[in-house]
Amino acid sequence: MLIKVIKASYVSDYNLDITFNTGEKKRVDLEGQLWGEVFEPLKDRTFFSRFFVNDFTIEWPNGADFAPEFLYESGK
């Protein structure tokens, strides 16, 4: 089964609650993952909170995204 994000909500800081197509819900902390040019704008918490769910994962207005498998494995 391919892992997909079906719902996500901002919690605080760099934490998101994510629901996957497996039915599981996980909290993901992305603070340690925001390095590199495309992720630099996400260090601004206001910008970080502007994500949306596309066809399979979360994405930000600047095109930054994370693989759904990575989010699934990182979540608790």
C-alpha positions as CSV (number, residue, x, y, z in Angstrom):
1,M,0.0,0.0,0.0
2,L,1.3,3.4,-0.9
3,I,1.3,5.8,2.1
4,K,-0.6,9.1,1.5
5,V,-1.5,12.0,3.7
6,I,-5.2,12.6,3.8
7,K,-5.5,15.3,6.5
8,A,-3.1,17.5,8.4
9,S,-3.4,20.2,11.0
10,Y,-1.0,22.6,12.6
11,V,-0.4,22.0,16.3
12,S,2.4,24.4,17.4
13,D,6.0,25.3,16.7
14,Y,6.9,22.8,14.0
15,N,4.5,20.1,14.9
16,L,1.7,18.7,12.7
17,D,-1.0,16.1,13.4
18,I,-1.2,14.0,10.3
19,T,-3.8,11.4,9.3
20,F,-2.7,8.8,6.7
21,N,-4.7,6.7,4.3
22,T,-3.9,3.7,6.6
23,G,-6.3,5.3,9.2
24,E,-3.4,6.1,11.5
25,K,-2.9,9.5,13.0
26,K,0.6,10.7,14.0
27,R,2.2,13.8,15.4
28,V,5.2,14.8,13.4
29,D,7.9,17.3,14.6
30,L,9.7,18.8,11.6
31,E,11.9,21.3,13.5
32,G,15.1,19.3,12.9
33,Q,14.3,18.8,9.2
34,L,14.2,22.4,8.0
35,W,17.6,22.8,6.4
36,G,18.4,23.6,2.8
37,E,17.3,26.4,0.6
38,V,13.7,25.2,-0.1
39,F,13.1,24.6,3.6
40,E,14.6,27.9,4.9
41,P,11.3,29.9,4.6
42,L,9.6,27.2,6.8
43,K,11.6,28.3,9.8
44,D,9.2,31.2,10.0
45,R,6.4,29.6,12.0
46,T,3.7,31.7,10.3
47,F,4.9,30.4,6.9
48,F,5.3,26.9,8.3
49,S,1.6,26.9,9.3
50,R,0.5,27.7,5.7
51,F,0.9,24.2,4.4
52,F,-1.8,22.4,2.5
53,V,-2.5,18.7,1.6
54,N,-2.0,17.9,-2.1
55,D,-2.8,14.6,-3.7
56,F,-0.4,12.6,-1.5
57,T,1.5,14.7,1.1
58,I,1.8,18.1,2.7
59,E,3.2,21.0,0.7
60,W,4.0,24.7,1.2
61,P,3.4,27.6,-1.1
62,N,7.0,27.7,-2.1
63,G,6.9,24.1,-3.3
64,A,8.6,22.5,-0.3
65,D,7.2,19.1,0.7
66,F,8.1,15.9,2.5
67,A,7.6,12.4,1.2
68,P,4.6,10.8,2.9
69,E,6.7,7.8,3.8
70,F,9.1,10.0,5.7
71,L,6.3,11.7,7.6
72,Y,4.8,8.3,8.5
73,E,8.1,7.0,9.8
74,S,8.9,10.2,11.7
75,G,5.5,10.4,13.4
76,K,4.7,9.2,16.9
